[in-house]
Amino acid sequence: MQLRYAFRVYPNAGQRVALARTFGCARVVFNDAVRAREDARRDGRAFPTAGELVVKDAAGRFFASFVIDADPAADAARMPGTDRTIGIDLGLTHFAVLSDGTKIDSPRFLRRAEKKLKKAQRELSRKRKGSKNRAKARLKVARAHAKVADARREFHHRLSTRLISENQGIAVEDLAVNALARTRLAKSVHDAGWAQFLGMLQYKAARYGRTFVKIGRFEPTSQVCSACGAVDGPKPLDIREWTCTACGTVHDRDHNAAINIKTAAGLAVSACGAPVGPEPVLAQREETGSHGFPTEPRAA
């Protein structure tokens, strides 16, 4: 398993010039690396990896990125085992509702910064194309967006690490994020960043020997009573609480869905005795297959 670490660096004026010259040659090196990967894949050899890379993001910040080989068995040994399992229902009103009843509020980083972002974008649109002032305004907009993305990534890292450390098994629903991003809820869906969060849960589960299960997106988790199993039919999004017509249990919509997600993943049975074993999951993308800002700004 490979892990990527990125650290912010602060080059002086001379170093910035040297890095700018280096970036001018970076495309050639990148193409050579892609060709090497293609040759390795064709010959059935292991992919070559980058040891150290300095990258510059759209906001003009520099990062030193390292790719290392990690030992999942050693990492799993450092994290104590537990017999707890959890189902997670992701949403917009609450970022996540857990099957134990815990509700995690959505920080809405983009919504909170929207006013500042709009102001910066208006200032950019007024600048003459090709001018130095436009370049400065463009950098200001990029930095504002980078600040939002950094805050969201930090939130995802902290929450995913907490859930992985507290639970041996985690079940989630395979969300159709691309489809939801084409609806009227698109801005809120992008602001939540579900795909990034689920990616973190997946690779951290593989790293620390936890079980990560995705159930099918067509599983009727919001229609089934978690108490008696009766199917009560689809419900519009504005209904946040409902009563089962079969057994009379009053359900919180999201909590009930989280319980059903856990049950559908088979974790509810596993929680009764023996610990849940790890399940094979996809590793992280390798350095040469990534673009732009690194996905993990610090060890987590």
ABEGO torsion letter per residue (X at the ends): XBBBBBBBBBBBAAAAAAAAAAAAAAAAAAAAAAAAAAAAAAAGBBBBBBABBBBBBAAGBBBBBBBBBBBAAAAAAABBBBABBBBBBBBAABABBBAAGBBBBBAGAAAAAAAAAAAAAAAAAABBBGBAAAAAAAAAAAAAAAAAAAAAAAAAAAAAAAAAAABABBBBBBBBAAAAAABAAAAAAAAAGAAAAAAAAAAAAAAAGBBBBBBBAABBAAABBAAAGBBAEBBBAABABBBBAAAGBBBBAAAAAAAAAAAAAGAAAAAABBBBBBBBBBBBBBAAABBEBBABABBX
